[in-house]
């Protein structure tokens, strides 16, 4: 684990976080960013990198993220995962974004 991880501190109760879902292994929190009405972060409680999340934990985290997405965004939602600086990954702790609550627009190509 890095010397400072905001997500680990939220899991440990050392920093505030709005928890939407929690079990023994996975936590879903409200993102502080509010670009769309539903903007959540799903992750393991244990610190993992983005690659470790996808290599070892994506089945469980993905299941939880999809369940929460269906509950909160019945019209549809996106699960997004950023890898590295160029993809705008801002936290080392691996996580999935759950985005929805409104029409998210057309893809432009």
N, C-alpha and C positions, 0 to 999 in steps of 0.2 A: 504494500500500500504506500502511496506517496506520503510525504510529510503532512500535507493538507488535502483533504477531499471533502467538499461540501456535502456530497451525497452520503458518504460514510458518517459524517457528523449528524446529518438528519436522521439516518438509521439509528444511530446511538443516542439520539435525543439531546445532543449538545447544541444543535441549531434548530430553529423552527422550520417546519415544513407542513404543508397541508396534505395529509395522507388520505388517499382515495381508497386504497386497498393495501392489505398487508397479510402475508402468511409467514410461515417459518423461513422461506427462502426468497420471496419476491416482495417488492414494495412498489406501489404506484403513487407518485406524488404530483401535485399541481406544479406546472412549470411557472416560474416567475414571469416569463415572457407571455404575452397575451395577444398573439397575432391572429388567432382564431378563437371562437368561443370555447372549444374544448382543446386544451393543449396540456397534455400530461406526459410524464416520463415513467416508463416501466423499467425496472432493473433488478438485479440480484441484490440482496442485502449485503452479501460478501463483496468486497471490492474486486472487480474484474476489469480487464481492459476490454475495449470493443471487440477485439479479435477473440479473446477468451469467452466473452459472452456468446458470440456466434459459433465458436468451436464446441463449447461444452454446456451451454445453458439456454440456448435459444428456444428449444422446445417448450420448456416451462414458462419462460418469460413471454414468449410469443403467444402461448395459450392464454395466459392471464391478460395480456394486452388486447388480444382479440375479444375476449369476454367483456372487458371493460368498454372497449370500443363499441361493441354491439349494444351494450346497456345504455350508454350515454349518447350514442350517435346512430339512432336507428335508420337514418337516411344514408348512412355511409361514413367511412372514416379512412384515414391513411395511417399506416405504420411506417415510420421513417427511421433510418439509422445512418448516421454520418460517420465516416471513417477518415480521420486526419484533418489537418489544417485546411487544405484546399476544399474539403467538403463541409467546412464550418463546424467541426467537432470542437466544442468548447470545454468539455469536461472529460477527463481521462476515464472515469468510472463508466464502464459500458452501459448503454441504455438505449431503449426504443422510444421514439416520440409517438404518441397517439394524438392525431390531429383530426378535428371534425367539428360538427355542430353547425355547419353552413356549407353551401356549395363551395368547393375549393378551387373551382376554375378549370378551364380547359388547358391541356398541355399544348405548348407552342413548340413547333419543330422547324 
